[in-house]
Amino acid sequence: MKKIIYYVATSIDGFIAGPDEDASDFTAAGEGVNQYLADLKDFKTVIMGRRTYEFGYKFGLKPGQPAYPHMLHYIFSKTLHFKNQSDQLTICDYDLDIIKKLKQSSETDIYLCGGGIFAGWLLENEMIDVLKIKLNPLILGNGIPLFGNIKKTHQLELSESRIYDDGLTINAYHFMY
């Protein structure tokens, strides 16, 4: 069974974006970002929520097209529909059976590309296997929380940590469900 890996940039205070989905203060270049981009090449399946998919529009993503051309996309939304939808995109309801089937059938581990609400739902249902944080040397004070509004405590085990010259740290944690 493949793992779901939540690989995400976060501020030190746990936000994946600032107010109004502002991510402009996050580290955008350097060794740590290059490592992240190289790591993405290992995934052939990506899952995300609607807001994360639509966030890509700000960076030139065309509605209905894949954000990552080498990956199959599963976008979890009750409202998203496209006239011209790529064969690489599947729109899904929030359904744990779909997540379980993806974990069984995916060719590689699954890249969870956010966002906070969707990741929180997956965490509440103990579906995330690994949290890989690109920890930015930044305090935002407000914004989109890493796991939405979940309240349950979860234990994790640090399995990898690497500090980059640009100030970014990439930490990998395994969930201890």
N, C-alpha and C positions, 0 to 999 in steps of 0.2 A: 504494500500500500504506500502511495506517495504521500509526502508531507506537504502541508500548507505552510509557507514561509512568508510571514509578514515582514517585508523588507521596506523600511520607511525612514525618512528623515524626520527628526524631532528636535525640538529645542530642549535645553536642560530642564525646563519646567513642564515638559510633556505635551507640547502642542505640535501638531503636524502642519499647521499653517496658522498665521495670525488672523486678526479680525478681517472680515471680508475676503477670506481665502488667500490672504497675502503671504506668499512664500519668497518674497524678494530678498529677505535677509539671510536665507539659508545659503550655505556654501554651495556655489554653483560650478566650481572648477577646482582642479588639483588632483592629487594622488588618490584621495578618498573617493571622490566622485568618479574618477577613472576606474577604480576597483569596483564600484557599484555598477557602472555601465558594463564592465567585463563580466560581472556575475550574472547580469540579466541575460546574457547570451546562453546560459545554461538552462533557461526555462523555455518550455514550449507551450505552457498554459498559464494564463493570467486570469484572476478573478478580481472584481472591483464592484463598488457601488456606483449608482447613477451619478452622484455629485463628483466623484473622482473622475469618471469618464468625461463628464461635461467640463471639468476643470481643464482638460486637454485642449478645449476649443480656444483658450487664451493663448495657446502656443502653436496654433495652426492646424490642430486635428480637425478633420472634416467629419461632421455627424454621420454615423453609420460605418465609418472606416476604422481599421485597427490602429490603436496607439502604438503597438509594438508589432511591426510587420511579420516577424518570425514566430509569433505566438497566436494560439487560439484564445479568443476572448469570451469570457462569460461575465456579463454585466447583470447584476442583481438589482432589479427595479420593477416597480409595479406600474410605472407611468411612461417609461421610455419606449418610443417607437420610431422607426425610420422608414422612409420611402425607398431609399437606395442603401440597403444594408449589405455589407461585405459577408461573404460566406464564412469568414473567420470570426464573426460575431454571433453570439447567442444571447438573447435577452431572457433572463430567468426570474421567477418569483423567488422570494426568500423561502427556500425549501431545503431542509437538512438532507433529504434523500438525494437531491442533485449534488450537494457537496460531497456526500459519501460516494456517489457514483464517480465523480471526478477524481477523488482520491484513489479509487480502484482502477480507473481506466486511463488516467493521464500517463503519457510517455515519460514525463519528468516530474520532479517536484513542482508544486504549484506556487506561482508568485501571487501573493496577496498585495495588490497595489492600492490598499486603502478602500475607503477612508475610515474615519473614526467610528461612525455609526455602524457601518457594515462590519468592521473589525470587532467592535464591541459585541455585536450579535453573534459572530463566530466564536469569540472568546467565551461568552456566556454559555454556549453550547459545546465548549471544549473541543473545537475543531482546528484551532491553530496549533501547530506543532513547534514552530520555531519563530522567535521574534528576533529580527536582525535590524538593529537600530543604527542609523547614521546620526550619531549624536553631534549636534552642532553646538559650538561654543557661543550660545545665544540664549537669552531669556526673553520670551515674548510677552509674558504676563497675561495673555488672553488669546483666544482663538479656538481652533478645532482640536479637541483633546485626542490623544493617541487611541483611546478606546471608547470614544463617545462618553456616555454617562453611566457606565457600568459601576456597580457598587460592590460586587463580590471580590474577595481577596484571592489572588492566585500566586503560587510560589513558582519561581523560575530558577534555573541553574545556568550560570555563565559557562559557555562552552568555548568561546573565542573572543578575543579582544585585540584590536589593532589601532594604534594611534598614528595619524598621518601628520606630516609637516604643516599642512594647511589648517590644523586645529581640529579637524574632523576625527572622531573616533567611531569605529564600527565594532559594535558588540553583538554577539550572537548568544541567545538564551534559549534553552529548551524548557517547555512548560512541564510542570510536575503535577499532572492531573491525578 
